[in-house]
Amino acid sequence: MTTVTVRQAVHELMTFHGMTTMFGNPGSNELPFLKDLPARYILGLHEATVVAMADGYSMITNRPTLINLHAASGTGNGLGALTNSAISKSKLVITAGQQVRDMIGPEVMLANVQAAKLAEPLVHQSLEPLSAHDVPRAFSQSVFAAEDGPVYLSVPYDDWDAEVPAERIRQLSRHVATARTVDPEAIAELAGKLRSAEAPVLVLGPEVDDERVWATTIALAEALDLPVWAAPSLARLPFPNHHPNFRGVLPAGIAPIGEILGAHDLALVIGAPVFRYHQWQPGLYLPETTELIQIGEDTAAAARAPFGDALIADPVETILALAASLDVATVADSDPTATDSDSGVMAPERAIPGPAASASDGVLHPEEVFAGLRETMPGDTRYVVESTSTNAAFWAQMDLRLPGSYFFPASGGLGWGLPASMGVALADPERPVVAIIGDGSAHYSISALRTAVEENIGVIIVLLRNGTYGALDWFADMLGVDKAPGLDLGEVDFVSIATGYGMHAAHAATTAEFASQLTAAQERSVRGQASLIEVNTEKTRPEKK
């Protein structure tokens, strides 16, 4: 009987599943697995950075993405970033090295006695095979299970050199397909409710930020003249933010959402939980005059919702079927990246007011920064945003018309945005990627700059420096906490830090300098060179007063 090593079997399965890129930060337990690795290895200098990069990569490819972390310590370092992946259900296969089997019981150095429990609350499945022979099957299971969210797989490092039948590779080279169909009766009932409702409203979540349904969603909203809100705590943008039907992002409090949706007799929530609240603003969830129906594939989200009915179904397929049932024709949109021939900028669907101006020399208002991005960057730019205190300014000035244009940490965990932008850019080099990062966030994952330089990732980083955790200033005011400690960051020279990592970096003190540096950064980006532009900005609030 022909045999191969467990390592060879898993490497063959990686190739079979098209897992050609792997993100990691290795330790001694992981080295045996990495021997003769048949994939591009993207090194991150901290495990949280590794997880976030893979998260961004998986969001664009929509395929299981492989991560390799070091034992318990490396896994622990990555858990903060994994909170975002768990909420967004990113397709991650996280492998971690375990001590050799005979050394786990005595709890020697780098042994993880309860490895499968370490990441368990944050992953869809957590495994440690009971024998070396079961590692290839467990790996195969992890790839398929990752379709529903992150999976964790701990493997003792002596397993990799164990022998298994070569036939096992063929047996495990299999496919698992989903053939769920949307219930026609459920669609007919939804269509009937929409037709008969006097004031229906559409609430869309991250799961419908999808090119398969983008134009159909717009056509459905226009045909029925539906006001469209984005679900609160938004991680992806599911609708063009300056479309006339778009009303904005729902506030993340119970009372304000109840007041907004209470003006409607029917609320269809598609592709989002009901709801991901943040600040404690108690009140009526929903008046009894409003019927709410939640549509999504997450059974757990439907079960824990405190109100409303739910339909467990693919949100993308539901919108497509609903539009067909209502005879809504999807007309091909004009080129969303087309520009006004006179100004050279995209003509918005709804008028965008001029940006608020800063009153201080050398300091820009965030709206001036975002207006500069809108006017200078191509219309198909992807924005990875981790600057919470500038949310209101961002939505006031940005004009995003394409799917896959906006990404935000799903759990609110800082340090995700900078490395995630690199994963996004690696997955799709054809669309420009801009990371909008606050100085408070940048400190969490600044070592990601090294990966951008080493891997020739042409991301453009716009670092907004206001010297404080601005969103916490707002929360402190809302919670009546006077003079909370730990909110001031001081002035850090990020240009020097980025230059030290080998990245081109510059400071912009005026809007003209910012526009000029953006143009130069775009030229470097197409050559696979990253850039950092540091801007001093005024302190703003995440929500308008």
Buried (B, 14 or more C-beta within 10 A) or exposed (E): EEEBBBBBBBBBBBBBBEBEBBBBBBBEBBEBBBEEBEBEBBBBBBBBBBBBBBBBBBBBBEBBBBBBBBBBBBBBBBBBBBBBBBBBBBBBBBBBBBBBBEBBEEEEEBBBEEBBEBBEEBBBBBBBBEEBBBBBBBBBBBBBBBBEBBBBBBBBBBBBEBBBBBEBBEEBEEEEEEEEEBBEEBBEBBBEBBEEBEEBBBBBBBBBBBEEBBBBBBBBBBBBEBBBBBBBBBBBBBBBBBBEBBBBBBBBBBBBBBBBBBEBBBBBBBBBBBBBBBBEBEEEBBEEEBBBBBBBBBEEBBEEBEEBEBBBBBBBBBBBBBBBBBEBEBEEEEEBEEEEEEEEBBEBBEEBEEBBEBEEEEBBBBBBBBBBBBBBBEBBBBBBBBBBBBBBBBBBBBBBBBBBBBBBBBBBBBBBBBBBBBBBBBBBBEBBBBBBBBBBBBBBBBBBBBBBBEBEBBBBBBBBBBBBBBBBBBBBEBEEEEEEEEBEBEEBEBBEBBBEBEBBBBBBBBBEBBBBBBEBBBEBBEEBBBBBBBBBBBBBBBBEE
